[in-house]
């Protein structure tokens, strides 16, 4: 837990400095503490190499070798009744040791248990597709390719799923900037109008709170609107909201604010 | 004419109105603003509410059309993603002149809270916008007021003059 800091003067100064909450380590238990998981692990380890295993938040986590993934998932589906692949994706550990961690979240409806199969691959390495075992892996593997650039071998349609096909870069990598690289910043302008339009359309304005009240070209102060190009001094009179021109509109009844009726009964 | 003996012309009873071409063309244009249904995100819900019975856009002659060929005004209601940017340009090009664009809500105006790689930071980077509605999301009243302001803008034009086609660049 984060250390307690006194909060009697919170209005004057910001006491919160961590940008993100860093969670404490979740306790891990030995697999032998749960007999269902212990039996499952024994079945897996009798046929495949298990590098590490533990129980975390009531779910068993099993680390295997990357080349065994198809066999392990086939085993847990057919013999251990983990019939659903609820989620799969990758975790970016490139900064730590140049690897990705791939996880497969499995659910057994009969045992009412969840296990997670994990393995690590090097950067640039491809994984084996499990699309033939679980149809849900189809889009998940495409999303993994889209977001991390990890290709799945033997996948029937290994293309991007969320980003456009002509996109460059993989947005969920930790090295990818949140506001996009240069390709992302000019994507729509380059694609629709061409690169020569960059000077005319200009860069993206990322500060949405950027408002200059003395600028009458692009902004209007609500209730104090002035014609475009007027020099704003700051002591303008409030403008009256009108719905129609003073002279009235052809064939349209003139709106009279005083004659209008305000319905304030919600049960009318 | 009816078979019974009604003299429609007596006492000036024929329905005749005299006006200028400008006024009648602008009246026709401004009071039948058919809008392209363009709900991209949660602003689309408010846009649908504006068209439904409680707020009743039909009173203003604004009827939502599902085809850009039949629409006069494009109400960009919601977040415009970069993947969708080429399609908004294509739909805008398919609308017939004269055409207008209302940018509805923070996302369409500036990208709003989606300060990310995947969101267009304001749909006026792609198409020319006539009216920006603030709000997240704007109430249906705001959209109705916006349409009335757009009607005022249309009536200020001279219909007899050829209108300059709006282009972003």
HADDOCK unambig.tbl for C-alpha pairs under 7 A between the chains (distance, minus, plus):
assign (segid A and resid 163 and name CA) (segid B and resid 83 and name CA) 6.78 0.50 0.50
assign (segid A and resid 164 and name CA) (segid B and resid 83 and name CA) 5.70 0.50 0.50
assign (segid A and resid 178 and name CA) (segid B and resid 116 and name CA) 5.55 0.50 0.50
assign (segid A and resid 178 and name CA) (segid B and resid 117 and name CA) 6.01 0.50 0.50
assign (segid A and resid 179 and name CA) (segid B and resid 115 and name CA) 6.33 0.50 0.50
assign (segid A and resid 179 and name CA) (segid B and resid 116 and name CA) 4.39 0.50 0.50
assign (segid A and resid 179 and name CA) (segid B and resid 117 and name CA) 4.43 0.50 0.50
assign (segid A and resid 180 and name CA) (segid B and resid 116 and name CA) 6.71 0.50 0.50
assign (segid A and resid 180 and name CA) (segid B and resid 117 and name CA) 4.14 0.50 0.50
assign (segid A and resid 184 and name CA) (segid B and resid 117 and name CA) 5.98 0.50 0.50
assign (segid A and resid 185 and name CA) (segid B and resid 117 and name CA) 6.98 0.50 0.50
assign (segid A and resid 188 and name CA) (segid B and resid 82 and name CA) 5.90 0.50 0.50
assign (segid A and resid 188 and name CA) (segid B and resid 85 and name CA) 6.13 0.50 0.50
assign (segid A and resid 192 and name CA) (segid B and resid 86 and name CA) 6.24 0.50 0.50
assign (segid A and resid 201 and name CA) (segid B and resid 125 and name CA) 6.57 0.50 0.50
assign (segid A and resid 204 and name CA) (segid B and resid 121 and name CA) 6.17 0.50 0.50
assign (segid A and resid 205 and name CA) (segid B and resid 121 and name CA) 6.85 0.50 0.50
assign (segid A and resid 206 and name CA) (segid B and resid 115 and name CA) 6.65 0.50 0.50
assign (segid A and resid 208 and name CA) (segid B and resid 110 and name CA) 6.30 0.50 0.50
assign (segid A and resid 208 and name CA) (segid B and resid 112 and name CA) 6.61 0.50 0.50
assign (segid A and resid 243 and name CA) (segid B and resid 148 and name CA) 6.38 0.50 0.50
assign (segid A and resid 243 and name CA) (segid B and resid 149 and name CA) 6.92 0.50 0.50
assign (segid A and resid 244 and name CA) (segid B and resid 152 and name CA) 6.67 0.50 0.50
assign (segid A and resid 250 and name CA) (segid B and resid 23 and name CA) 6.67 0.50 0.50
assign (segid A and resid 250 and name CA) (segid B and resid 27 and name CA) 6.69 0.50 0.50
